[in-house]
Amino acid sequence: MTPYEIGPLHEEEIAAYATILDQSLHFGSVNTEDWIRSSVGIAQCRAIRSGGRVVGGMANRPMGQWFGGRSVRTAGVAAVGVAIEERGKGVAVAMMRDAMVTYRDQGYPISTLYPATTTLYRRAGYERAGHYIQYELPIDAVNFSDRELTAQLVDEGDHEPFAALYEQVARTSNGNLDRPPVMWQRVVNPNHDAKPYPYLILRGDQAEGYVVFRQGERYTPITIVDYAALSSAAARRILTLLGDHRSMISAINWHGAPNDPLAWALPEQRAKVKSTINWMLRILDAPAALTARGYDALIATEVHLRLHDEHAAQ
């Protein structure tokens, strides 16, 4: 195998890394160099080099992930790319295995990612751990009008009204992300031509949910960027709000879980699964991962494990 040098990305290597990402991930019109600097941060990027030349790179998005009602620190792997002409040589696997040791040494108990290819990440010790589903709902399926709660348009670009609501929902299900500020900016200021419309769902002056959506061309689907519903009434009010666009849209698209509140709030099973992907998780430090997460307070038990990790340094 060709010897590689792996380490932090240097400032003078950003252009080379950006070119690799443009070709690997089809970033299109995005200014990738600016995105690396502003959205990812060069300090979170790593490069793999052959003969002094960057042949691949990856980034870490530090965040948390909810398990048992507690946030576990996770290295969120992103922007993994290998130069097309260097593929098939073990570049990506070498880079990922090195990163796993690095992230463990930095104190991350686990690492999480959305895979472009499952096989590669399994070779680095990741496994499928949860669902990320894209739903589409024909607009005529919103055949009710529930206005028990109030929908209030709020200031664009401010995630503060939503953060506490999101956390109340997120911490109740294993695997949801504990979002850092940069991820909230993707919700309220998405890198998209379409304007985001953020609404709070209120019962009197008490928030029970929110929704951020964007509109496309006339008679095309409306897209939910993010939402949370603390009650079935909030879910129905969100659907009613979007259903009120029925004269100009054909459907509603959003991402959610198998037990998605919007899908379950419908009177009939009309929400269709357009696509699904399994996010993947890798345990980096087993004792830290098992002690960081929460457990049911009503259960008292003892488990003994013998672990072997062929990719770990210890």
DRENTI-648047 format. One line per 5 residues: for each residue x, y, z of C-alpha. Coordinates in pm, 1 decimal, padded with zeros to 6 digits. Example, Ala and Ser with C-alpha at 12.3 -4.5 7.8 and 13.67 -1.06 7.14 Angstrom:
01230.0/-00450.0/00780.0 ~ 01367.0/-00106.0/00714.0
//
This chain:
00000.0/00000.0/00000.0 ~ 00119.0/00351.5/-00081.0 ~ 00241.2/00528.0/00236.5 ~ 00023.3/00823.7/00330.6 ~ 00073.4/01122.0/00556.8
-00241.5/01220.2/00747.0 ~ -00296.5/01525.8/00963.1 ~ -00470.6/01862.4/00997.7 ~ -00555.2/02049.6/00677.4 ~ -00331.6/02351.9/00616.3
-00450.8/02689.5/00491.1 ~ -00262.5/02655.2/00163.4 ~ -00436.6/02319.7/00101.4 ~ -00794.6/02447.4/00116.5 ~ -00818.2/02498.9/-00260.0
-00706.7/02141.8/-00329.3 ~ -00951.3/02001.7/-00072.5 ~ -01232.2/02215.5/-00216.8 ~ -01164.7/02082.0/-00566.6 ~ -01183.6/01725.0/-00435.9
-01514.6/01796.8/-00260.8 ~ -01662.6/01966.4/-00567.3 ~ -01594.0/01656.8/-00774.3 ~ -01669.6/01399.0/-00505.1 ~ -01988.0/01547.1/-00359.3
-02121.4/01747.4/-00657.5 ~ -02146.2/02072.2/-00462.1 ~ -02248.2/02263.3/-00774.6 ~ -02275.2/02641.1/-00734.3 ~ -02155.4/02648.5/-00371.7
-01828.7/02836.3/-00313.9 ~ -01665.5/02540.1/-00145.1 ~ -01358.3/02724.0/-00017.1 ~ -01580.7/02977.3/00161.5 ~ -01799.3/02694.5/00292.7
-01495.3/02515.9/00439.3 ~ -01383.5/02832.5/00616.1 ~ -01721.5/02958.5/00741.2 ~ -01941.4/02652.5/00788.4 ~ -01691.1/02380.8/00876.6
-01379.3/02562.8/00996.7 ~ -01029.3/02468.5/00885.8 ~ -00942.3/02359.7/01240.8 ~ -01193.4/02074.5/01206.2 ~ -01057.9/01947.0/00872.3
-00808.0/01668.8/00809.9 ~ -00615.6/01581.9/00493.9 ~ -00449.2/01270.7/00359.3 ~ -00143.8/01325.7/00140.1 ~ 00055.6/01115.7/-00102.6
00396.1/01251.5/-00200.4 ~ 00306.3/01583.1/-00036.2 ~ -00010.6/01624.8/-00246.2 ~ -00358.9/01630.4/-00091.7 ~ -00551.1/01328.6/-00223.5
-00842.0/01338.1/00020.2 ~ -00992.2/01512.0/00318.3 ~ -01268.0/01505.4/00577.0 ~ -01419.8/01723.1/00846.6 ~ -01560.8/01690.4/01196.0
-01874.4/01873.5/01306.9 ~ -01859.7/01858.7/01688.4 ~ -02206.8/01806.4/01830.7 ~ -02404.7/01593.2/02069.9 ~ -02643.7/01303.8/02019.5
-02927.9/01215.6/02253.7 ~ -02932.6/00869.8/02411.4 ~ -03149.6/00788.9/02709.9 ~ -03228.0/01157.3/02761.5 ~ -02862.1/01262.6/02786.7
-02645.8/01429.8/02524.3 ~ -02339.5/01224.9/02429.1 ~ -02053.8/01410.2/02262.4 ~ -02005.6/01287.8/01904.4 ~ -01766.9/01355.3/01618.3
-02000.4/01428.7/01328.0 ~ -01807.0/01317.7/01021.3 ~ -01876.1/01527.9/00711.4 ~ -01727.8/01638.5/00379.9 ~ -01539.3/01314.1/00316.6
-01383.0/01319.1/-00028.4 ~ -01108.7/01138.8/-00219.6 ~ -00965.8/01251.7/-00552.1 ~ -01128.9/01046.4/-00828.1 ~ -00795.2/00936.7/-00973.1
-00683.9/00806.9/-00630.5 ~ -00982.7/00584.8/-00558.1 ~ -00953.9/00211.9/-00513.9 ~ -00619.9/00243.7/-00333.9 ~ -00738.3/00242.5/00028.0
-00714.6/00621.2/00072.7 ~ -01054.8/00667.6/00237.5 ~ -01020.1/00372.0/00474.2 ~ -00673.4/00486.0/00585.7 ~ -00802.1/00838.7/00647.0
-01110.2/00722.0/00838.7 ~ -00921.1/00478.6/01061.7 ~ -00668.9/00747.6/01149.2 ~ -00949.2/00992.2/01228.3 ~ -01120.2/00745.9/01462.1
-00810.8/00724.0/01681.5 ~ -00766.5/01102.8/01666.9 ~ -01126.2/01174.5/01767.0 ~ -01113.2/00921.2/02049.3 ~ -00797.9/01086.1/02182.0
-00980.4/01421.8/02162.9 ~ -01245.5/01287.5/02399.8 ~ -01527.4/01184.4/02167.2 ~ -01701.0/00866.8/02290.2 ~ -01879.2/00811.7/01957.6
-01881.5/00926.5/01595.9 ~ -02181.9/00963.5/01365.8 ~ -02232.8/01019.7/00993.4 ~ -02466.2/00997.4/00696.0 ~ -02299.5/00758.1/00450.3
-02263.3/00805.0/00076.9 ~ -02148.0/00441.9/00079.5 ~ -02212.5/00193.4/00359.2 ~ -01934.2/-00049.8/00267.9 ~ -01654.6/00203.4/00317.4
-01765.7/00310.9/00662.9 ~ -01821.7/-00044.1/00780.0 ~ -01454.3/-00104.5/00703.1 ~ -01377.5/00176.2/00947.7 ~ -01595.4/00023.2/01219.0
-01925.4/00208.6/01164.7 ~ -02263.0/00035.8/01153.9 ~ -02616.6/00133.6/01061.2 ~ -02791.5/00275.6/01366.1 ~ -03105.7/00470.8/01274.7
-03341.0/00597.3/01004.9 ~ -03363.2/00926.9/00814.4 ~ -03677.0/00919.1/00600.4 ~ -03801.0/01156.8/00331.2 ~ -04179.0/01182.2/00324.0
-04409.6/01328.1/00061.6 ~ -04772.4/01408.2/00133.8 ~ -05019.1/01493.9/-00144.9 ~ -05179.3/01824.5/-00055.4 ~ -05530.6/01682.2/-00085.2
-05447.8/01451.2/00208.1 ~ -05469.0/01755.1/00438.4 ~ -05847.8/01737.7/00423.8 ~ -05910.3/01897.5/00762.4 ~ -05876.8/02241.1/00921.2
-05752.0/02244.0/01280.4 ~ -05703.4/02598.2/01412.1 ~ -05715.5/02526.9/01783.8 ~ -05362.4/02670.5/01807.9 ~ -05220.1/02989.1/01657.1
-04948.7/03006.5/01390.3 ~ -04725.0/03312.3/01428.8 ~ -04459.7/03421.0/01177.5 ~ -04133.0/03507.6/01356.8 ~ -03811.6/03683.5/01259.8
-03610.0/03510.9/00991.6 ~ -03258.8/03407.1/01092.4 ~ -03324.9/03364.4/01467.1 ~ -03323.2/03008.7/01601.1 ~ -03365.7/03098.7/01967.9
-03747.9/03065.7/01968.1 ~ -03710.1/02709.2/01840.4 ~ -03411.6/02567.2/02029.1 ~ -03588.5/02478.1/02355.3 ~ -03881.9/02322.5/02169.0
-03649.2/02115.0/01955.2 ~ -03459.9/01989.1/02260.6 ~ -03780.4/01882.7/02436.8 ~ -03863.3/01660.9/02140.8 ~ -03509.2/01552.8/02050.6
-03407.9/01422.7/02390.9 ~ -03703.4/01181.0/02403.9 ~ -03574.1/00966.5/02114.0 ~ -03237.5/00793.6/02086.4 ~ -03015.7/00926.0/01807.8
-03147.5/01278.3/01764.6 ~ -02879.5/01544.3/01735.7 ~ -02796.6/01797.9/02004.5 ~ -02742.3/02076.0/01754.4 ~ -02452.5/02323.5/01766.3
-02518.6/02682.5/01647.0 ~ -02380.4/02614.9/01297.9 ~ -02649.1/02351.7/01241.7 ~ -02920.7/02593.4/01347.5 ~ -02795.9/02840.5/01088.6
-02864.2/02576.8/00823.5 ~ -03224.4/02570.1/00946.9 ~ -03301.2/02941.2/00969.0 ~ -03059.1/03058.4/00696.9 ~ -03042.9/02762.2/00458.0
-02800.0/02781.8/00167.4 ~ -03084.0/02791.0/-00079.4 ~ -03240.6/03041.2/-00316.8 ~ -03583.8/02999.8/-00158.1 ~ -03673.0/03217.0/00140.8
-03738.3/03032.2/00469.9 ~ -04067.8/03097.1/00649.1 ~ -04040.7/03033.8/01026.6 ~ -04356.9/02997.7/01238.4 ~ -04420.4/02933.9/01605.4
-04726.3/02728.0/01697.1 ~ -04885.4/02875.9/02009.3 ~ -05151.1/02788.4/02263.4 ~ -05215.1/03133.8/02403.6 ~ -04864.1/03261.8/02476.8
-04717.0/02912.5/02524.8 ~ -04529.6/02756.3/02232.2 ~ -04620.4/02395.5/02148.1 ~ -04427.7/02366.9/01824.1 ~ -04267.6/02534.5/01527.5
-04213.7/02486.3/01156.9 ~ -03967.7/02634.4/00907.5 ~ -04051.6/02577.9/00542.2 ~ -03961.6/02707.0/00199.2 ~ -04162.8/02735.2/-00118.3
-04063.6/02634.4/-00470.1 ~ -04219.3/02726.1/-00801.2 ~ -04595.1/02735.9/-00840.4 ~ -04763.3/02391.9/-00822.4 ~ -04449.4/02222.5/-00689.9
-04407.9/02074.8/-00338.6 ~ -04349.0/02288.9/-00033.2 ~ -04048.8/02172.0/00173.8 ~ -04033.6/02161.4/00552.1 ~ -03678.5/02250.6/00655.5
-03739.0/02172.7/01023.1 ~ -04022.6/02133.1/01270.1 ~ -04113.2/02015.9/01618.1 ~ -04452.6/01936.0/01766.9 ~ -04499.0/01885.6/02140.7
-04860.8/01777.8/02094.4 ~ -05088.4/01623.8/01834.5 ~ -05269.0/01958.9/01819.8 ~ -04942.4/02127.6/01719.7 ~ -04883.6/01868.1/01447.2
-05234.8/01920.9/01309.1 ~ -05188.4/02300.1/01316.6 ~ -04864.5/02267.9/01118.4 ~ -05041.1/02052.4/00860.0 ~ -05329.8/02299.1/00843.7
-05088.8/02590.2/00794.0 ~ -04920.8/02413.4/00503.6 ~ -05251.4/02286.0/00368.7 ~ -05366.9/02646.4/00338.6 ~ -05122.7/02671.7/00045.7
-05327.8/02411.5/-00145.3 ~ -05418.3/02642.7/-00433.9 ~ -05049.7/02684.0/-00521.5 ~ -04869.5/02362.6/-00421.6 ~ -04897.0/01995.9/-00510.3
-04747.8/01826.9/-00203.6 ~ -04552.8/01865.9/00121.1 ~ -04202.5/01718.8/00158.5 ~ -04010.0/01668.6/00481.5 ~ -03760.2/01443.8/00659.4
-03852.5/01252.9/00970.1 ~ -03849.0/00931.1/01169.3 ~ -04052.4/00611.1/01126.1 ~ -04295.5/00732.4/01396.6 ~ -04312.7/01082.0/01250.2
-04565.2/01311.6/01428.7 ~ -04691.5/01473.6/01107.6 ~ -04748.4/01140.0/00936.6 ~ -04925.3/01006.4/01245.4 ~ -05144.7/01317.8/01281.0
-05314.4/01247.8/00947.0 ~ -05662.1/01092.9/00945.7 ~ -05548.1/00842.8/00680.8 ~ -05212.5/00681.9/00593.8 ~ -05137.4/00908.6/00298.2
-04776.5/01012.2/00369.0 ~ -04549.0/00830.8/00124.6 ~ -04187.3/00735.0/00188.4 ~ -03988.1/00882.0/-00101.7 ~ -03649.7/00766.5/00023.3
-03476.7/00641.4/00334.7 ~ -03117.7/00626.7/00452.2 ~ -02964.8/00476.5/00764.0 ~ -02728.0/00700.4/00953.4 ~ -02426.2/00519.0/01096.0
-02253.3/00523.7/01432.7 ~ -01915.1/00411.0/01558.8 ~ -01819.2/00366.6/01924.4 ~ -01475.3/00519.4/01980.5 ~ -01446.8/00479.3/02358.3
-01680.1/00210.9/02492.0 ~ -01657.1/00292.9/02866.5 ~ -01710.4/00664.4/02798.5 ~ -01999.6/00597.9/02560.0 ~ -02179.4/00366.9/02802.5
-02140.8/00600.6/03100.7 ~ -02227.4/00921.3/02911.4 ~ -02570.2/00809.0/02792.3 ~ -02883.8/00792.1/03005.0 ~ -03077.8/00486.4/03118.0
-03426.5/00409.6/03243.1 ~ -03428.0/00493.6/03613.4 ~ -03666.5/00203.7/03684.4 ~ -03424.3/-00060.2/03557.7 ~ -03138.4/-00198.4/03769.6
-02912.5/-00446.6/03595.1 ~ -02551.1/-00539.2/03531.6 ~ -02385.3/-00617.1/03198.2 ~ -02037.1/-00760.4/03140.3 ~ -01872.3/-00704.6/02803.2
-01551.5/-00817.9/02638.9 ~ -01467.9/-00590.9/02346.6 ~ -01225.6/-00621.0/02058.3 ~ -01170.8/-00337.7/01810.4 ~ -00927.3/-00425.9/01535.2
-00892.7/-00062.0/01429.2 ~ -00827.7/00089.3/01771.7 ~ -00478.5/00167.4/01892.4 ~ -00561.8/00020.8/02233.3
//
